[in-house]
Amino acid sequence: MEQTQSFGPILILLVLVVSFLYMHFTNGSGLTRIYLAGAIVAAAILILLPSLNIDLPDWFKAGFGSTKIQLGLDLQGGTHLLMAVKLDEAVQTQLRRRGDDLKQELKANKIDFADVSVSAAGNMTVKLKSSADRTPFLDLVQKSFSDLTAVSNSDSSSAGPSYSLAYKARELQTIRSNAMDQALETIRNRIDQLGVRETTVAKEGDNEILVQLPGIQDPERAKELIGKTAVLEFKLVDDSKNVQDAIKDGPPPGDEILYGTSERGGREPYLVESPVLMTGDVVTDARVRPGARLEGPYVAVELDARGAGIFDAMTAENVGRRLAIVLDNTVYSAPVIKERIPGGHVQITGRFSMDEAHDLAIVLRSGALPASVEIEEERTVGPSLGRDSIRQGEMSFVIGAGAVLIFMAVYYSGAGLLADFGLSLNILLLICVMAALGATLTLPGIAGIVLTLGMSVDANVLVNERMREELRAGKSPREAVKLGYDRAWSAIRDSNISTFAAGLILFQFGTGPVKGFAVTLCVGVLTGLFSCIVVTRAWYDYRISIRKLARISV
């Protein structure tokens, strides 16, 4: 189900930005600034209401339904997976395709060959029928297959020379790197279509991918979906031979035995021709469609222009034969081609459940993995552990914040109470902005909030100490306020800019928990400057404007 876009958070964030610009860069009255601060507090509370898990009216949900704070894996539980991509398989697959291209070129150049095969070691072996084809073959490789190196085999038979072809070192590295990038993007696309929010999909090392799924309810389904290679192939069923005889005596040359699911739920064998007529790289879209009551849903597949042309010619030439639709060596369906099918519209049926059809559509839309993946590490964080983490994080925050608030009120008297208001507003705005932006709160994020509280305290301490110095020097309360804020600003500005820059670097190059810490740190720096500098000074400006700032309790 598609989620309706909520414009409430965007409007409120706009109000926050405009209010900040007005309060910081204009000379409006202190009362106007206080009214704006009150409006900001009200807006922040509106944004945070959906996170309180209370029943809200439909009109409010429509405007602010997407502002709920998202909890990370360490707070709400979920699944942590570390998967290894088998890059050697990707190299073999790519080399196998180059082998098919080489066969076509050999035939086009009338070079007779006995065999072209790819070994598990990542080498292609080419056996020629005659020594006279040696030079034309090497010229062809040098001209059209410059990414490969050809080495003569020492055990060449007298019937003809044999060569071993392999990728050059630079090309091999490029293939492995591209396969890793493709696997990362494919897995990310599949997870996004699962509807799981605030996931982590990141590269680890040379061939590993880290996946974190907060709040996932069905980890087994997620693992199956993520790890499915999704190599879609179209092959013709060989009905001229008996499949049971092929199982008993082995498939005849040019055929292979694949299995699918029968109507009774068991495994059904199919004898199919080995040549692949079309692959899934021509798929542009795949959607689940409701089928008949007894058949269940099916997957409607749309092909690109090239795929539509291939499928048109393939169905026109094989009317009356069965076409096997194979995914990861499993036959999903084998319908009879009743007529030519132009336009590139394909239906995959197979007595699916709705979840099975949905998962199949996802892997077809997101594309095939370049190689299979293997789960090396799996951890499940239970909801109870998440609740314990939340409780401990809340306790650390409450103790830290309480100690700071009490210290400021005792040490700086009235100015300390005003600073406490600024600190409380800072935390409120910080959580509000994170909710409006859809950011994820993690345990490191809570640590970032505590650090932000310390940064805000530092700013207030600098201002209050400056005002104390000016009062000791005999300045009036009005001059002490002005000079206190002005002279403390340079130190506050420099420290917050450096902290903000460090947070940006952590967010750019960090992963998972590090990013959660960086988000709260950067947002907290901005809200801290606003609430603890702009808002607190607005109170002093208001007192000055009504001529009631006779003394400063600092």
N, C-alpha and C positions, 0 to 999 in steps of 0.2 A: 504494500500500500504506500503510495507516495505521500510524503509529509508536506503539508501546506506551509509555505514560507511565512514566517511571523515577522511583521515589520515593527512591532513594538520595541524590541531591543535596539534596532537601528535608530529609531526616532529618539529613544532615551539617551543612547550614546551621543547622538548629535547634540541633544540638550546639554549633556555634560561638557562636551568640547566647547560649545558656544559660551556656556556659563564660565568656564575656566578662562577663556580668552577675554571675556568682558571684565571679570573680577581681577585679572592680573594686569591687564594692559590699559585699563581705563581709570579715570578718576571719579567714577560714580560714587554716590553716597554710601556710607557704611551700612545704612539701613537696607538699601537696595541689594547690596552684596549678601547681607544676612538672609534676606528673602530668597535670593537665588540659592544660597546654601541649603535653606530649608526645602526648596523645590528639588534640589539634587538628592537630599536624604529621602524624600518621598518617592522619587523616581527609582532610587536604588532598592527601596523596599518592594516596589512593584515588580522589579525584575527578579527579586529573590523569592517572591511568594510561591512560584511553581516548585521550588526546591524544598518546600516545607511539607510536601505530601498532604496537602489539605484539599478538600473538594472546592473547586473554583467554578464560576459560571462559564458557559460555553463561549461567550463573547470574549472573556478574558483569556481563555485557553487559545482561541484563534489568534489573538494578538501577541500573547506572551508564552505560548505553549512550548517553544523551543529553547527557553532560557534556563532550563533546569541544569544545575551543576552536574557534570559527569564525573564519576569516580573512576580512578584508575584500577589496574589489576590488583595492586596491593591493598586496596580498600574495599572493593566489592567482590573480590574473587574472580576466578576465570581460569584460562588455560595458557600455559607457557610452553612453546614448542621451539626446539632448535633442530632445523632440518639441513641435511647435506644434499647438495645437488650433484648428481653423478655426471660430471662434466665430460668424462671419457665417453659416455653414451652419446652426448651431444656431438662430440667429434666424429664418432662412428656414423651417426645419422647424417651429418653433413657430408662425410666422405662417401657414404652410400649414394647420396644424391649426385655427387660429382661423378661417381661411377656410372650412374644412369646416363648422365650427360656425355660421358666418354664413350659409352656404347653407341649412342646416336651419332657422335662425330666419327667414330671408326667406320660405321656403316656408310655414312655420307661420303667419306673419303675412300671407300672401297678397300679398307684395310682389314684383312681376315684375322679374326681372333678366335681362340678356343674358349676362353673363359675370362670373366672379370669378376672378382670376388673381393670382399672386405673382411679382414680378420678381426678378432677381438682385440688385438694389440694396436689397432688403429692404422693398419696398412692396407693398401689396395694392391692386389696381385693381378697382373694382366699377362695372359699367355697368348702369344701370337702363333699363327699356324706356319709361318714361313720366315726364314731369315731375311728374305727380300723386303719384308715389311718393317725391318728394324729402323731404318733411317726415316721413312715417312712417319712412323709412330713417334719417334723422338722429336721430329720437327713439329708434329701436331701438339705434343705436350708442351713444348717450349712456346708455341704461338698461342694456343687457346687455353692452356691449363698452367699458367705461369705461377699459380699458387702452390703447385705440387712439384716435388723433385722425384725424378725417376732413377732408380738404381737397378742395374742388371743383377739378376739372381745367379749365384754361382752354380746352382743345381739345375740350370736350364736343360731341358731335354733336347734331344736331337731333332724332335719334330718342329721346334720353333723356339725362339728366345722367350724368356720370362722376365718381367720387370716388377719391381716393388715400388709403389708410389706412396708418398706420405706428404703431409703438409709441411711447408717451411716453418721455421721456428716462429717468425713474426706472425705469420698467418694463423698458426696454431694458437698463439696467445690471444689473437683477436677473436677467434671463434669461441674460445673459452670465456673471454670477457663478455662477448655479446650474449652468449648463452646464459651467463649469470644475470646480466641485466634483464633479459627476457623473462627468466624464471621469476625474478623479483617483481617485475611489473605484472606478470600473469597472476601470481599469487595475491598481489595487492588488489587487483581487479576482482578476483573471485571473492575475497574477503569483503570488499566494499559492497558487493551485490548480495552478501549474506545478510546485510542490515545491521552488523555489529558496529557500534560507534566507538571512536577513540581507540582504535587498534594500533599496534606497533608492528610494522613490517620493515626490517632493516637488515642490511648485509653484515655478516660477521665473518671476518677472515676472507680467504680466497674462494671458498665454495660452500659457505653456510649461510642460512637465512634464519633470523630470529623473528618469531611470530608470537604476539601476545594478544589474547582475545578476552577483554574484560567482560565478565557477566555472561559468558557463553553458557547456554543451557544444555547443548548437545555436543560435547567435544568430539565424540566419535564420528558424527556426521561431518563436523568441520574438518577433521583430519582426513577423512576420505575424500572430501571435496577438494581440499588444498593439494593433496598428493596425487590426484588423478592426472595422469599424463595428458589424456584427452587427445589422442591421435585419431582423428576421424578419417576413415577410408571407405571408399565405395568399391566393391568387388562383385563379380558375377558368380552366382552359384552354379556349380557343375552338376546338373541333374542327369547327365548322360551316364554317370557311374553310380554304383550303390555305395552310400556312405558307410554302411556297416562293413562291407568288404574292405573299404579303405581303412577303417579303424582296425580291422583284423590283420590285413596284409600291408598296411602302410599306404599313404596317399600316392597316386600315380604322379609322374613327373609333371610339374607345372601346377599342381594342386596342393592344397593344405587343408587341414581339419581345424575348424574353429567351433566354439560352443556359444550357445545363447540360452535363454530361459524359455522353457516350454510352457504351454498353457496350464499344465498341472503343477508348475513350480520347479520341476527338475531341470537338468541340463540337457539341452538338445544339440546334437552334433550337426554341423554343416560342412559339406565338401565344397570349398570355394576355389576359384582360380587365383593363383598367386599374384598376377599382375594387378597393380592398383590403378583403377580407372580415373579416380579423382580423390584428392585429399581435402582436409578441412580448412586449409589456408584460404579457400575461396569463400568461406562463410562470412557474411556481413552482419547477420542478425539471427537470433533464435529466441522464440517466444513459446510459452506454454499455452495451449488451446484446449478447451473442453471437447471431449470426444463423446461417442455414444455411451449409453449407460453401462453396457457390458464391456466396452473396450477401454474406458477410462481416458484420461487426458493424453494428448500427443504433443510433440514438439514441432512447430512450424519453423523451417530453416529457410533463410533467404541467402542467395548466392550473388557474388559480384558478376560483372559482365563476362569475365573469362570463364568463371565457373558455370554460368548459365549456358554459355556456348558449348562447353564440354558436356554438360548434363543433357542438353538438347540432342547433341549428336549421339551420345551414349544410349539414350533411351530410344532414339529413332532406329539404331542399328540392332537393338536387342529386344524388340517387342516380343512378348511371350515368355521371356526368360525371367528368372528371379534375380533381383539385385540385393546383395547383402550390404547393409549399412553397419559398419564395424567401428566400434570405439574401444581403443586399447585392447585389441584382439578379442573383443566380445561382440557377438552378433546381436544387435538390438532389434533388428527387424529384417526380413527378407521378402519384401512384397514382389508380386509379379508385375512386370512392366506391361501394362495393358495398351498403352499408346505412347506416342511421342509426347514429351513433357517440356515445352518451351517456357521461357520466362524466369527460370531459376528458382522455382518454388518447390521445396522438398518437405515431405512429412515423415517424421520418425515416430513410429508406433511401437509399442512393446509391453502393453498392459502395465503401465507405470502407475505408481501412486502419485499424488500431487507433489510430494516432496522429491521423489525420484525424478519426475519430469522437470521440476524447477531446477534441481541440481544439474541435470543434463543440459538445460538451456544455459545455465551460468557458465559451465566449462566450454560450451561451444561459442558463446559470445566472447569470453575473455581470451580464447585462443588456447593452443596446446602448449604444454611445457616442453622446452627443448630437450629435456631429459627427465628421467624419473628422480624423485626425491626420497630420501630415507630419514625418518625421524630418529635423531640421535639422542635427544633429551626431551623429556616431557614432565612437566610439573603442573599440578592442579592446585590452585589456591582456593580453599573452601570459603563460603560466605562467613562461617564462624570466625575464621582467622582474619577476614576482612573487618568484621565488627570489632574484634579485639584491637586491630591496628587503628581503627577510627577512634576507639575509646582512649588508647594510649596517646594518640596524636592530639586529641582534644584536651586530655589532661595536661600534656606538656605545654600546649598553647595557653590554657587557662592559668596555669601556675606562672608561666613566664609573663603573660600580659598583666595578670593581677599584681605581681611584684613590681613591675614597671609603673603601673598606674598609681599604686600606693606610694612609691618612692617620689614620683613627680609631685603628687599632691602634698606630701609632707615637706619636701625640701624646698619647693617653690611656691607654696601657699596658693593664692588666687591664680597666679600665672601658671602654676602646675595643674590646677583644675581645668584651665582653658586648654593647656597642652593635652590633658587627658581626653578632652572632647575631640581635639584634632586627631589623636591616635585612634580613638574609637571610630571616627568618621573614615579614617584611612582604611581600617580593616573592612568596614562596611562597603566602601567603594571598591576595594580590591576584589572582594568576593563577587560584588555586583558586576564588575567588568568581566571577570572570568566566566560568569554565568552567561552574560550577553554574547560573549565571543565563542561560547561553546567549548571553552578550554577544559582540560581534565585535571582534577584535583588528585594528587598522589601524596604519599608520605613525604617524599622530598619536597613536594609543593607546600605541605604544611610547614616544613623546615624553612622554606623560602618566606612564608608569611611571618614566622617568628623573626627571621633576619630583617625583614622589612620593618617590623615593629621597632627593632633596635636602631635602624637607620633613621626612622622618624623621630625617635627619642633623641638621637644625637643632634638632629636639626633644631629641636626645641631647646635642648640644653645650650647650644651655641647662642640662640637668640636671647634666652633668659639671662645668660651670663653677660652678654653684651649690654643688655638693658641695666643690669646691676652695676656694671662699670660706669655707664653714663650717669646713673643716679648718684653714685659715689662722687663723680666729678662735678656734681652740682647742677646737672642738666634738669630741665623741667620734665614731667612725665611725657608730655607730647614729643619733645625732642628725643627723650630716651627711647621711646618706641620707634621713631623714625630711624635714628642712628643704629639702634640695636638690630633691626631687620636689615638695613642697608649694609652694615659692616659684616654681618654674619653671612650674607648671601653668597659672597664669593667662595667661602669655604664650603658652604652647603652645596652650591652648584657644582664645584669641582669633584667633591666626593661622590655625589649622586651620578654625575656623568660617567665617571670611571666605573662605578658599580653597574650602571646600565649597559655600558659597553662590554663589560665582562659577561653580563647576562646574555647579550646578543651572541657573543662568541660561543657560550655554552649551548645556546639553543641551536645555532647553526651546525655545530660539529658534534654535539652530544646526541645520545639516543635514549629513549625510554625515560627512566627516572631523572636523568640529568636534564632533559628537556622540561619535565614537570617542574623542577626546581627553578630553571631559567625563566619560565613563563611567569611564575608568581613573583620572582625577584624583579623582573623588568616592569611588570604592571604595578607592583608595590612601590617602586621608585617614583613613578609618575603620580599615583594617587597620594603618596606621602608628601610630595612637594606641594600638591594642590591643597590637601586638607590641613597640613601642619604649618604651612607658610601663608597661603592665600586666605584661607578661611579664618584662622586665628587672628591674622592682622585685620581682617574685616571687622572683627569685634572691637578692637582697639580704635579703628577709624570711626566706627559708629559712636563710641563713647566720646571721642574727641569732637565729633561734629555736633553733639548735643551739649558740649562743654561740661561733661560730668566726669572727666578723667582727672580728678584732683590728685590721686596717688596710685601707684602700681604696687600691688601685693606680690612681690617677687622675692 
